[in-house]
Amino acid sequence: MSNKVFELMKDMEHEQVVFCHDPHSNLKAIIAIHNTTLGPALGGTRMWNYNSDDDAVIDALRLSRGMTYKAAISGLNLGGGKAVIIGDPALKGEALWRRYGKFVNSLNGKYITAEDVNTSASDMEFIHQETKHVTGIPEYMGGSGDPSPFTAYGVFVGMKACAHKRWGNDNLNGKKVLVQGVGHVGHYLVGHLIEAGAKVFISDINKDRIKETADKFKVEFIEPAEMLNVDMDIYAPCALGATINSESIPKLRCSIIAGAANNQLAEEKVHGRQLIEKGIIYAPDFLINAGGLVNVAAEASGSYNREKVTKDVEKIYNRILDIFTLSEKEDITTQEAAMQIAQKRIDDVAHVKSRL
């Protein structure tokens, strides 16, 4: 795998990858730092039972790259990084998080972590005992807490922008929306959609999450195997990535894809173009799901203001409309348009720094 790692780092333009191991706490972690041109790399830590170490490395590389573009297009002075911990989330504990915090601290602020899939604000509290380079810590400690509500709100705002593009107005009343994945973000997103009058379907593999969301919002559950057979207006992938692929695209029965999952397109160029050919509007994931990053970035800056964060998250609406305009003007996919805008900001700042 070593040669492959360096090849992938070169292809995806990563700066650094750190492998962390501690036999006492059973910690196996990978910290990927993609680009720090705009500032220190900020990105969450997820915990997952990967099928292989190779899968974990690839996930860390793809996710950290997405964080670079997410920060850049959101106007944040941050770079992109991400970490993955290989293991069963049910077995996590204080020793693991504190040992991991020491590894984060050894990077001297080049990487700032936060929560992600299968991690929480309470986990960040353990990390915080070993390093100050962590955000999303509990509110009683002076942090901003769980960033999921802001991620969900940003997706909801972005979804309304997509609706405006497709139907000429952003009213979601009566629209049929399938939310795939009702973890923290998906659960909050369902709440916004119900309040807006949407007809919501949910799909997940976690029975507890299904029950919690279905009982609270009285929404219909769809078995994962039947998900693509649902006649829907909007598909909102909010679990793991790559659900937009050569197998799913021909089956999709929707007008819009707007969700919180990272790396939704299995192959960016191929599947982004296929969506255009099928007439499906796609909201680039690293733009529409940036609300959580906007929130923890404000906390990390030391001047947190929840009202200002909310207004900053609402800027996703117009940014998505700008992406659609550029996509049509240059006949490129919305993913390519978003990456082009983000990359230009990175390149411009890199040029300024090189002249100092």
Helices and strands as residue ranges (DSSP letters): H 2-12, E 16-22, E 27-35, E 41-48, H 53-73, E 79-86, G 89-91, H 94-105, E 111-115, H 121-128, G 139-141, H 148-167, E 176-180, H 184-195, E 199-203, H 207-217, E 220-221, G 224-229, E 234-237, G 249-251, E 256-257, H 268-278, E 281-282, H 285-288, H 291-301, H 306-313, H 316-330, H 334-354
